[in-house]
Amino acid sequence: MQTNTLLQLAFCLLAINVNPALAFWRLPCQNPIVVQRSDPVISPGSVSGHVHTIMGGNGFGFSMNYASTQASTCTSCTDLSNYWTPTLYYRAQNGSFISVGQNGGVTVYYLQRSDQLDPEYSKGLLAFPEGFRMVAGNPFLRSYNASSLEQQAVTYVCLGTDKPQTNGFPNYPCPYGLRTQVFFPSCWDGKNLDSPDHKSHMAYPSLSDSGHCPSTHPKRLVSIFFEILWNTPDFADKWYGNSQPFVWSMGDPTGYGFHGDFVNGWDVPTLQRAVNECTDESGVIEKFPVFKLTTNEVANGCRVPPSVHEQISGVLPKLPGCNEVQGGPGNASPQSGCGATTTIGTPMWPYTDVTKSKSFAYMGCGFDTPGQPRTLQGDSLQDITGMTIEKCIDYCNSKGFSIAGLEYSTQCFCDNKMLAGRDPVPGLIGGCTMPCSGNDK
């Protein structure tokens, strides 16, 4: 059992090109639901080439369709869509790699942009249809073409400096973190929900993030834009040489290969209503009653157990998968044969199964509310150095209690019932990942 403090949502304004349609909303995705080598758009049914940081509904899987999104029992956002990007690593001077933490999950901007020169402007702005998916960016790019609308859509903001945004990694430290951004195409051919390259059914408008659609892609969809903040200041004293030390999980040290994937999981009538009715220019999603917002407890506790059995965080001798660092300027080449696992394994659940050994079944991740009575009030035990799941269960069982809960590594609580409203949410893994003081993991 872990205490989850309610978080107030904090937003920053997005500075982008002025457009006649200024209405938008920010969709906060509180945290990743899973970080692993999985990409059901590019690599359906198999382990993907590089690690992704994935947000959204817990219906996410190695293969998925619209029905999969609707089977979600929780979401780290508000809708049941899935959003993902590559994962950031620090490349150390000794050749090892260290995962870079995120500050939150992702903020997805939904912008109601259209142009009077759009071929079907009179038909209005459309929601994403059921089964729709798309990709923005190219993971193999290692140089910048200023005339490419797709490359203009990838940007970096170095927080804490007065430097302008860049299209590749900035070559200077960012005191308050590195914000990575990608704008998705918004012009649709009106026929295909996907395409072989996952891009051709879509096109960018004339100014990349605004402007008018081409005649080949006449229908205008609501625009989406990702913002992700990375804790690069954690490595502020570890820079070396003449270039910045960060790489994307596909071995990209330039930043030009940043990309994003989107699989639609919205209830389409709800999204269409939001597109039509949410005309406020503040971007504050709480102002729009059309949305049923996810609580912070659910958003922060929504997880998918990883199924690729490999280390992806901490200090690594090499990037997960076959991803040697390739600096360009030519496009990177796909790699294979490095011995990285290609097996989708059993889900790695974040709890110890003691059903057989202790006759106690795992119920889920509960929470205590600060300043309120404890969820379990029967008895308690604390052990600073020797607390384990088994010790807590044995103690509660010896006192005649049928429920045992652990908190903050060292604390054990017992009862025969939980405080009303505190039951774990079915299907919600939660954030109970802190190891017990008597365990090494």
Stockholm file with secondary structure:
# STOCKHOLM 1.0

chainA/1-441         MQTNTLLQLAFCLLAINVNPALAFWRLPCQNPIVVQRSDPVISPGSVSGHVHTIMGGNGFGFSMNYASTQASTCTSCTDLSNYWTPTLYYRAQNGSFISVGQNGGVTVYYLQRSDQLDPEYSKGLLAFPEGFRMVAGNPFLRSYNASSLEQQAVTYVCLGTDKPQTNGFPNYPCPYGLRTQVFFPSCWDGKNLDSPDHKSHMAYPSLSDSGHCPSTHPKRLVSIFFEILWNTPDFADKWYGNSQPFVWSMGDPTGYGFHGDFVNGWDVPTLQRAVNECTDESGVIEKFPVFKLTTNEVANGCRVPPSVHEQISGVLPKLPGCNEVQGGPGNASPQSGCGATTTIGTPMWPYTDVTKSKSFAYMGCGFDTPGQPRTLQGDSLQDITGMTIEKCIDYCNSKGFSIAGLEYSTQCFCDNKMLAGRDPVPGLIGGCTMPCSGNDK
#=GR chainA/1-441 SS CCCCCCCCCCCCCCCCCCCSCCCEEEEEECSCSEEESCCTTTSTTSCCSSCEEEEEBTTCCSSCCHHHHHTCSCBSSSSSCEEEEECEEEECTTSCEEECCBSSSEEEEEECCCCTTSTTGGGCCBCCCTTCEEEEECTTCCSCCTTCHHHHTEEEEETTSCCCCBSSCCSSCCTTCEEEEEECCCEECSSCSCCTTSSTTEECCTTSSSSCCCTTSCEEBCEEEEEEEECGGGGGGGCCTTSCCEEETTTBSSSTTCEEEEECCSCHHHHHHHHHHCCCSSBCGGGCTTCCCCCHHHHHHCCCCCCSCSCCSSEESSCSSSCCCCCCSSCCCCCCCSCCCCCCCCCCCSSCCCHHHHSCCCCCCCCCCTTSCCSCCSEEEECTTTCCHHHHHHHHHHTTCSEEEEETTTEEEEESSCCTTCSCCTTCCCSCCCCCTTSCC
#=GC SS_cons         CCCCCCCCCCCCCCCCCCCSCCCEEEEEECSCSEEESCCTTTSTTSCCSSCEEEEEBTTCCSSCCHHHHHTCSCBSSSSSCEEEEECEEEECTTSCEEECCBSSSEEEEEECCCCTTSTTGGGCCBCCCTTCEEEEECTTCCSCCTTCHHHHTEEEEETTSCCCCBSSCCSSCCTTCEEEEEECCCEECSSCSCCTTSSTTEECCTTSSSSCCCTTSCEEBCEEEEEEEECGGGGGGGCCTTSCCEEETTTBSSSTTCEEEEECCSCHHHHHHHHHHCCCSSBCGGGCTTCCCCCHHHHHHCCCCCCSCSCCSSEESSCSSSCCCCCCSSCCCCCCCSCCCCCCCCCCCSSCCCHHHHSCCCCCCCCCCTTSCCSCCSEEEECTTTCCHHHHHHHHHHTTCSEEEEETTTEEEEESSCCTTCSCCTTCCCSCCCCCTTSCC
//
